[in-house]
Amino acid sequence: MTVHLARRPAAQWWALAGFFAAVLVVALVGGLAVARPADDYAALVRPGWAPPSWLFGPVWTVLYAMIAVAGWLVWRRAGWGPALGAYAAQLVLNAIWTPLFFGLGQRGLAFADIVALWLAIGVTVLLFRRISTVAAWLLIPYWLWVTFAAALNFTIWHLN
């Protein structure tokens, strides 16, 4: 009889570290794509409801932690499968957005990416819900923030 890797205590903690590393890579891709995103953001014509640039760092830090824990919870229960495939897809779409929006200045393409991201998060939430209700709920604030970010992306695209 073999022991599922997710049931071994050391493997669980290494896996959690791996999920945190994955979201850290996503954050770093965005951070490395733009030398000064706060300056770039400040230079844009923005709607009055746009948040200040300092808010993005703390919000994304909390969201990335929740995203990592959600993925880990699903891995612990189900291992690798379609739910984590959807999870990986939304991470890739997340990583692509900042280089598109800021690095390349492709606001329309960034909007298409964020719409695909929003849909991928929705699929991930539905798949996670079948495995872990807690994991699904951990993604809801992320989904809501991406909804807001999509509206902001669209508005900035049209104002600039």
Backbone hydrogen bonds, N-H to C=O, Kabsch-Sander energy under -0.5 kcal/mol:
donor,donor_aa,acceptor,acceptor_aa,energy
4,H,2,T,-0.6
7,R,4,H,-2.5
8,R,4,H,-0.5
8,R,5,L,-1.3
12,Q,8,R,-2.0
13,W,9,P,-1.7
14,W,10,A,-2.2
15,A,11,A,-2.5
16,L,12,Q,-2.3
17,A,13,W,-2.2
18,G,14,W,-2.1
19,F,15,A,-2.4
20,F,16,L,-2.3
21,A,17,A,-2.4
22,A,18,G,-2.2
23,V,19,F,-1.9
24,L,20,F,-2.0
25,V,21,A,-2.3
26,V,22,A,-1.8
27,A,23,V,-2.3
28,L,24,L,-2.7
29,V,25,V,-2.6
30,G,26,V,-1.7
31,G,27,A,-2.5
32,L,28,L,-3.1
33,A,29,V,-1.2
34,V,30,G,-0.6
40,D,36,R,-2.6
41,Y,37,P,-3.0
42,A,38,A,-2.3
43,A,39,D,-1.6
44,L,40,D,-0.6
44,L,41,Y,-1.1
46,R,44,L,-0.6
50,A,47,P,-1.8
55,L,52,P,-1.5
56,F,53,S,-1.1
57,G,53,S,-0.6
59,V,55,L,-2.0
60,W,56,F,-2.8
61,T,57,G,-2.1
62,V,58,P,-1.9
63,L,59,V,-2.6
64,Y,60,W,-3.0
65,A,61,T,-1.8
66,M,62,V,-2.2
67,I,63,L,-2.7
68,A,64,Y,-2.5
69,V,65,A,-2.2
70,A,66,M,-2.4
71,G,67,I,-2.3
72,W,68,A,-2.2
73,L,69,V,-2.6
74,V,70,A,-2.0
75,W,71,G,-2.5
76,R,72,W,-2.6
77,R,73,L,-1.5
78,A,74,V,-3.1
79,G,74,V,-0.6
79,G,75,W,-2.0
85,G,81,G,-1.7
86,A,82,P,-2.4
87,Y,83,A,-1.9
88,A,84,L,-2.3
89,A,85,G,-2.1
90,Q,86,A,-2.3
91,L,87,Y,-1.8
92,V,88,A,-2.2
93,L,89,A,-2.3
94,N,90,Q,-2.2
95,A,91,L,-2.5
96,I,92,V,-1.8
97,W,93,L,-1.2
98,T,94,N,-0.7
100,L,96,I,-1.8
101,F,97,W,-3.1
102,F,98,T,-2.7
103,G,98,T,-1.3
104,L,99,P,-2.6
106,Q,100,L,-2.6
107,R,105,G,-1.4
110,A,106,Q,-2.6
111,F,107,R,-1.9
112,A,108,G,-2.1
113,D,109,L,-2.3
114,I,110,A,-2.6
115,V,111,F,-2.0
116,A,112,A,-2.1
117,L,113,D,-2.6
118,W,114,I,-2.5
119,L,115,V,-2.2
120,A,116,A,-2.5
121,I,117,L,-2.7
122,G,118,W,-2.1
123,V,119,L,-2.4
124,T,120,A,-2.4
125,V,121,I,-3.0
126,L,122,G,-2.3
127,L,123,V,-2.6
128,F,124,T,-3.1
129,R,125,V,-2.4
130,R,126,L,-0.9
131,I,127,L,-0.5
131,I,128,F,-1.5
132,S,128,F,-3.9
136,A,132,S,-2.2
137,W,133,T,-2.6
138,L,134,V,-2.1
139,L,135,A,-0.8
139,L,136,A,-1.0
140,I,136,A,-0.6
140,I,137,W,-0.9
143,W,139,L,-2.5
144,L,140,I,-2.6
145,W,141,P,-2.5
146,V,142,Y,-2.5
147,T,143,W,-1.8
148,F,144,L,-2.2
149,A,145,W,-3.0
150,A,146,V,-2.3
151,A,147,T,-1.8
152,L,148,F,-2.3
153,N,149,A,-3.0
154,F,150,A,-2.7
155,T,151,A,-2.3
156,I,152,L,-2.9
157,W,153,N,-2.6
158,H,154,F,-1.8
159,L,155,T,-1.9
160,N,156,I,-1.8
